[in-house]
Amino acid sequence: MTSAIALLRSARAGSPASVQYQPPDPCRYDFFQGQPDPGAYPVAELRAAFNAVFDDEGITACKYQGAGGRAEMAYGFVGLREEIAKLLNARDTVDGGRALDASNVMVVNGSSQGLSLAVSALIDPGDGVILEQASFGAVLGYLQQAGAEVRTVPMDRDGMDIDALVARLIKLKAAGHRVKLVYTIATFQLPTCSVLSLERRQRLIALAREWDFMILEDNCYYAFHFDAPPPPTLLALDLAQADGGGRVLQSDSCSKTIAPGLRIGWMAGHPDALKALAAVRQDLGVSQITTRALARYLASGSYAPNVEHARLLLKQKRDAGVAALRKHCGQWVTFDTPPGGIYFWLEMSEAIDWPKVPAAAAAEGIALRAGELFSNDPRAERFVRLAWAHMSIQDIEDGIALFGKVLARCAGK
Ligand SMILES: Cc1ncc(COP(=O)(O)O)c(C=O)c1O
């Protein structure tokens, strides 16, 4: 019998067949979801911070809003916004750049909510949006739902190809579309882990003014560099412009640096840009309890050493994974050693019969994410992303060794 919901779903919800990914059962090596190292979750510090919230401000923390009034339902607990502004000022400023304060920060239920608010606030049907050739699938979904004209540009190790971006801008304009937004994961890009070079960052900032668009900078991997610290963010560079900035909205998250279960992220940028986000926000805000606990955690000084601890753990895992890939999969895949981030992005050799790989990997209990999930471009289907940060070094090595055997079986078409 057909269920009622199958007939009532909106066009945006797709067909009942368009379900979320189901991992193989049993799943021995779960390379599917990007998650931090659970050994780096600051469980004891978070418990202490939550306890202190209940001890000191329990009743207030249980309300929709605190002393900040209704604005806290749109922008979040002001104490956390202040702590986040301090964190950003300490981590990422350039000479002549303006410092941030609470008015530059909106707290959201995970940065994915912030990204979806940014799309709602800026994009009308037919507006042009440009992003990297392979990118965060959720944002592609928000853009499709908003009716955006989405175009992608190629990337290399230095990130988005800015000449190709200019060509896209010219073409979209000629076709009558106004480009309002360029979405970029400039630092340790998902899924490639490439880093937009400083020179390209500066060109992108200049283009935003010349062509009158906003840059949506997704910054959730910025903390995890393994070889050299990345260049300043687009937001920091924008704030140092002669006009004082206002062209960059930056999303960031506690999901990779503290714990994804908190579901806390933030948007940083000009107060006017945040006002546009607040205008489309309908969710009655972020948990007062969690945001007060997080403000205490950030104020305690534990954040920076915990992130450094996680970074060093991840670097060891990156090195082990790269060695295992070279040893067990080198004949079948090419890849760049990621300079940061939490993924391996592998291009299959022509010898691999790619359509066989997902099922063959699943049969061995290996979950992985196929390249086409990061783009609307069928050419991405020869790519695979492995997420490894949450796994032990032993599991990363064993899982990659098994994946090498799967590839060997799928070779020779
Ligand atoms: C590039 C990118 N942006 C944003 C997010 C969303 O993170 P969250 O909503 O947990 O903050 C993710 C999650 O993996 C991501 O990979």
PDBQT file of the ligand as one rigid body, heavy atoms in Angstrom, charges set to zero:
ROOT
HETATM    1  C1  LIG A 501      32.149  22.228   4.230  1.00  0.00    +0.000 C 
HETATM    2  C2  LIG A 501      31.185  22.025   5.343  1.00  0.00    +0.000 A 
HETATM    3  N1  LIG A 501      30.470  23.068   5.754  1.00  0.00    +0.000 NA
HETATM    4  C3  LIG A 501      29.570  22.959   6.752  1.00  0.00    +0.000 A 
HETATM    5  C4  LIG A 501      29.362  21.746   7.373  1.00  0.00    +0.000 A 
HETATM    6  C5  LIG A 501      28.281  21.657   8.407  1.00  0.00    +0.000 C 
HETATM    7  O1  LIG A 501      28.695  21.576   9.673  1.00  0.00    +0.000 OA
HETATM    8  P1  LIG A 501      27.771  21.840  10.924  1.00  0.00    +0.000 P 
HETATM    9  O2  LIG A 501      26.359  22.095  10.478  1.00  0.00    +0.000 OA
HETATM   10  O3  LIG A 501      27.897  20.615  11.734  1.00  0.00    +0.000 OA
HETATM   11  O4  LIG A 501      28.356  23.060  11.555  1.00  0.00    +0.000 OA
HETATM   12  C6  LIG A 501      30.094  20.625   6.995  1.00  0.00    +0.000 A 
HETATM   13  C7  LIG A 501      29.894  19.317   7.637  1.00  0.00    +0.000 C 
HETATM   14  O5  LIG A 501      30.536  18.343   7.385  1.00  0.00    +0.000 OA
HETATM   15  C8  LIG A 501      31.034  20.775   5.947  1.00  0.00    +0.000 A 
HETATM   16  O6  LIG A 501      31.773  19.748   5.512  1.00  0.00    +0.000 OA
ENDROOT
TORSDOF 0
